[in-house]
Amino acid sequence: MKQKKTKKQWSLFFTGSIAIILKNIENGMQISLYDAEKNRYDYSVTESFVVEPNETWVLDDAGDDRITIITCTDDGSQRLVVTGALKRK
């Protein structure tokens, strides 16, 4: 897993078995991440969609606190994108 963090926006790129989980994800499901200091960040899935590999706009800073997770589709020809909004405590 590679990660890029700017502000409270995360972009994650997964390969392998996580792709199986992501293709079955639904809006409203929770994603939890922990940073190096063991702080927990909970996100609620807001959307899931497929794009072409050259559609890098999905990584643009949206100006809010969100997570963007990207993996390949089953045949590797496209990218599955899952976004989630940070839940406030």
Backbone torsions as a table, in degrees:
resi	resn	phi	psi	omega
1	MET	NA	131.0	172.9
2	LYS	-106.3	148.6	179.4
3	GLN	-140.4	145.9	177.9
4	LYS	-130.0	125.3	-178.0
5	LYS	-123.5	124.2	173.3
6	THR	-131.7	129.1	-173.6
7	LYS	55.0	-126.0	174.9
8	LYS	-112.2	29.4	178.5
9	GLN	-104.7	128.6	179.8
10	TRP	-114.9	141.3	170.0
11	SER	-123.3	124.7	-177.3
12	LEU	-122.6	139.1	179.8
13	PHE	-121.4	116.1	-176.1
14	PHE	-113.4	150.5	171.0
15	THR	-131.8	163.3	175.5
16	GLY	84.7	-144.8	-170.5
17	SER	-64.9	-22.1	178.7
18	ILE	-63.0	-27.6	178.6
19	ALA	-61.8	-34.2	178.2
20	ILE	-64.8	-41.5	178.6
21	ILE	-66.5	-44.3	-175.6
22	LEU	-65.6	-33.7	-178.1
23	LYS	-69.6	-15.1	178.7
24	ASN	-105.6	7.0	-177.4
25	ILE	-73.2	149.0	-179.0
26	GLU	-128.1	154.4	176.0
27	ASN	-55.4	139.4	179.7
28	GLY	93.5	-17.3	177.3
29	MET	-65.8	154.8	-178.2
30	GLN	-100.5	139.2	172.6
31	ILE	-120.2	129.1	178.6
32	SER	-117.8	134.1	177.3
33	LEU	-125.6	150.6	176.3
34	TYR	-122.9	137.6	176.6
35	ASP	-90.5	-177.3	-176.6
36	ALA	-60.9	-27.1	179.5
37	GLU	-90.3	9.4	178.6
38	LYS	67.0	24.6	171.1
39	ASN	-77.1	137.4	-177.8
40	ARG	-99.0	136.3	177.3
41	TYR	-123.0	120.1	179.7
42	ASP	-104.9	133.2	179.8
43	TYR	-124.2	145.7	174.2
44	SER	-106.5	125.2	-178.4
45	VAL	-61.6	127.8	-179.2
46	THR	-107.3	-29.2	177.2
47	GLU	-163.4	159.9	178.3
48	SER	-144.1	128.5	-177.1
49	PHE	-156.0	166.3	-178.0
50	VAL	-110.4	137.9	177.3
51	VAL	-132.1	166.8	173.6
52	GLU	-76.4	153.6	-177.7
53	PRO	-57.4	-27.8	-177.8
54	ASN	-85.7	-0.6	-178.8
55	GLU	-85.7	76.8	-176.3
56	THR	-80.6	-5.0	178.0
57	TRP	-58.1	-23.4	-179.6
58	VAL	-64.5	-15.8	178.2
59	LEU	-95.2	-3.1	179.7
60	ASP	-62.1	148.0	176.7
61	ASP	-68.1	117.5	-178.4
62	ALA	-84.8	-6.1	177.9
63	GLY	81.5	10.5	178.1
64	ASP	-132.4	179.9	-179.7
65	ASP	-93.1	97.7	-177.4
66	ARG	-139.2	165.1	172.1
67	ILE	-114.3	141.3	174.0
68	THR	-125.5	121.0	179.9
69	ILE	-114.7	132.8	-177.3
70	ILE	-129.0	135.1	173.9
71	THR	-145.8	169.9	178.1
72	CYS	-80.0	151.4	170.7
73	THR	-70.9	171.8	-175.5
74	ASP	-52.5	-41.9	-177.7
75	ASP	-90.1	-1.8	176.4
76	GLY	79.1	1.8	-174.9
77	SER	-85.2	-18.9	-179.2
78	GLN	-134.5	178.2	-179.5
79	ARG	-119.7	134.7	173.7
80	LEU	-92.5	126.6	-178.6
81	VAL	-116.0	129.1	177.0
82	VAL	-123.5	128.7	177.3
83	THR	-118.6	152.3	177.8
84	GLY	-145.6	148.3	178.9
85	ALA	-95.1	138.7	177.8
86	LEU	-66.1	129.7	177.0
87	LYS	-83.6	132.3	178.5
88	ARG	-82.8	141.9	-179.6
89	LYS	-93.8	NA	NA
